[in-house]
Amino acid sequence: MPPTHASTGTGTGTGTGLSPQPRPEPDGADTEDTLDMRLPDELIALLAGEQPLLVDPPQDTTTDGDLLDGVAGWDTATTPAGVLRLVPVRIERDLPLITRWMNDPAVAAFWELAGPAAVTAAHLRTQLDGDGRSVPCLGVLDGAPMSYFELYRADLDPLARHYPARLHDTGIHLLIGGVADRGRGLGTTLLRAVADLVLDHRPSCSRVIAEPDLRNTPSVSAFMTAGFRFCAELDLPDKRAALMIRDRALRHLL
């Protein structure tokens, strides 16, 4: 965002602008009106180099080092398919399940994490040992883990070099684990629910972002049906992607 310029107005108090101050006339002097134009204290300090002309640009004011506003404590979402909860991943508990999903050929074609558990573990640890800008979660529907999500700060991600990012843009990656859960509109339901959770629990976030592979037509279609709009094609280092955005201002219209 552009910086805000320091400004002065006009008024009658010191420091609010150029303030005309009457100058006492010596005895016998003419009584014509004479004004002493006094510079406000703030402007004097500015010219003396004691304060900057421009304020600092907006900064991320998230406290406690939590860049995604406490995903672990977010509410559940009631959907047509059941009650969904996002549960942050624990490697010692969830690695076998996520590894199995990553080795499904339909998933591996786009996630490229097929192989032994060590491959998936390294991918998860990169997020879990980081600064919190990406949080891997299980999507638990009616008590059963059936999907994998990554919520991430798109404005702090390398993705931000490829589109006009805004502060607190939040991204979503989704993997539906079971073959039986695919191809019946469940992806759309989950994406809409999680996007709503982001907007409900991250008041500073005005947009939810996604960048599915353009070749993954079912995924692109699911995002669009879930209220995301197609904005652009992006040439990313590992794929050509569709930039999908769900705007807070349009969430009840799309």
N, C-alpha and C positions, 0 to 999 in steps of 0.2 A: 504494500500500500504506500502511496506517496506520503512523504513527511508533512506534518502540519507546520505552517509557518507561524512564528510568533507575530502577534499583531497588537496594535494599539488603537484605541478609540479616542473619541473626544469626550471630555466631561469636565467636572468641576473639582474633582478630588485628585490629590497627588497620586501619580502612578496610573491614572486611567487615561491620560492623553495630554495634549498640550493645554495647560491651564493658565489662562490670563490672570496675572496677579497685579493688583493696583500698586503703584510705586508712590510712596509719600512725596509730596511736593514740598520743597523748602519754602520758608516764609518769604512772601513777596513774589514767588514765582508765578508764572502764568498758570491758570487752572485748566489748560487744555488737556483732554484725555490722553494719557500716556500709559502703555501696557508693557509689562516686563514678561516676555515669553519664556517660561521656565520649562526645560525638558523634564519629562517624567523620570523618576529614579530608575525604572526598568530599562529605559532606553539608554540612560547614561551608563548603566552597568553593561549593557549589550555592547556599546561602542568601546568600552574599556576592556572588552574581552572577558568579562567575568561570567557571562552566561552565553549559551549557544543560540544562534539564530534559529536553528531547526531542532525540533524535538526528536528524540530517538524514534526509529520506525517501530511499528507494533512488534511485540515479542510474545513468544509462547509463555503464558502465565500459569501453565499447569503446575500444581504443587505436588510435593512428595515424590517427584520423579515418575509419576504415573502419566504416561503420554496418551493413554486411551481411557482415562476416567474409570478405572476399576471394573474391568469386564467381569471379573469373578463375582461381583456383587450385583450384576444387572438382574432385573426381573425376568421371569419367564414370558414367553409370547404365546398367546392362545391363537392357534391357526385352524383352518378347516381340517387339517390332517392330524391335529392333536396339539399337545402342549410342548413347546420347544424351549429348551434351556441350553445356553452356551456354557460349556464346562472347560476351563483352561486345561490344556494337555499336561499330563505328568508322564514323563518318559517311562518310568518304571512300571506304570500301570497300563499305558495306552500304546506302547511301541508295537507289540505284536499285531494289534488290530489295524493300526495305520499302515504298517508295512504290508500287510495282506492287501489292503485297498490299493496301495501304490503299485503293487505288482499285477493288478488287473490290467490286461492289455488296453482296454478302453480308457483307463485312467493314465497309464504309463505313456500313452501317445502324446499327451499334453503336459503332464507333470514331469515326465522324464526322471522319475525317482525309483524306477524298478531296480531290483537287486536285493542284496542281503539287508538285514535289519540295520546294519551300520550306516547304510546310505540314508535311510529315513531318519535315523537318530542324529546324524550330522546336520541334516536339514532342520530338524526340530531344535537342536541345541543352539544353532546360530541365532534363532529367535529367542529362546528361553534365556540364553546367557547374554543377550544384548541389553540395550537401554530401555526396552519396553515399547519400542515403536512398532513392533509386530507381535501379536498374541495369537498363537495357534490354539484352536478350541475344537472339542468334539461337539457336534450338534446332537443333543439327546432329545429324542422325540418320544413322549409318553414313557420315559424311563429307559429307552433303548438307544444306545449310541448308534447312529446310522449315517452320519455325515461328518466331514471335516471342514472347518473354516479357518481362514487366516484373516484377522482384522489388522489393518496396518495404517500407519500415518502416511498417506500418499504424498503429503507435502514435504515429508522428511525422507522419502524414498527416492532412489535414482529415477523412478518414473517421473518425478517432478521436472526433470530436465526435458521431458518430451511433450509436455502440455502446460498451459497456463495455470499452474497450481494456485490454490488459495490456502491461507493459513487454516489448519485443522481439517483439510480434506481427509476423509477416511475411506480406505479401500477395503474391498472384500474379494477373497478367493474362496471358491466352494468346490468340494468334491463330495459326491453322493456315493456312499460305500457299496451298498447292496445292489446287485443287478435288478432285483425285483422292484427297487424303488425308483428306477430310472424310466424315462419315457412316458410318465403318466402325469406330468405337470407338477410333481412335487418340488422340483428345483425352483420353479416360479414362486411357489408358496413359501419356501424357506428363504429365498432371496428377499422377498418383500418383508417378511417378518424380521429378518436380521437388519435390513436397512432401517426399518422403523425402530428397532432397538437402539441402533447407533444414534439416530436423530433424537430419540427420547432421552438418552443418557449422556449425550455429548452436546450440550446446548451451544457450545462454541463452533460446532461443525455445521456448515450450511449445505454441504454436498457429500453424497456417498459416491465413490468412484469404483469402477471395475474396468479391467482391460483383458477380456477373454481373447483367446486366439481366434482370428477371423475364420480359420478353417473349422472351428468348433461351432457349427451352425446351431445345434440345439442349445448350446450355452448362450450364445448371443440372443437367440429367440427368447430364452427364459428370462434374461435380464430385461428385455424390452417389455415382455408381458408383466414383469414385476414392477413396472413404473419407471424404469431407467430409459433415458433417451440416448440414441446413437449420436455421438458428437463428431467423431473423426476417426480416421485410420492412422495408427501410430506404427512407425518402424522402430521397434524395440530391439535390443541386442540379440534376443533369442526368439523373436517371433514378430509377425505382423499382427497387430492387435486392433480390436475395436474399442475405442474409448467410450465407455458408457457412464452416464451421470444421472443420479437421482437427486433432484433439488429439494431442499426443505420446503421452499415456497410452493412447489407443485405436488407435494406428496399426497395431498388429499384429492388431487385432480387426475393423477395418472396411476 
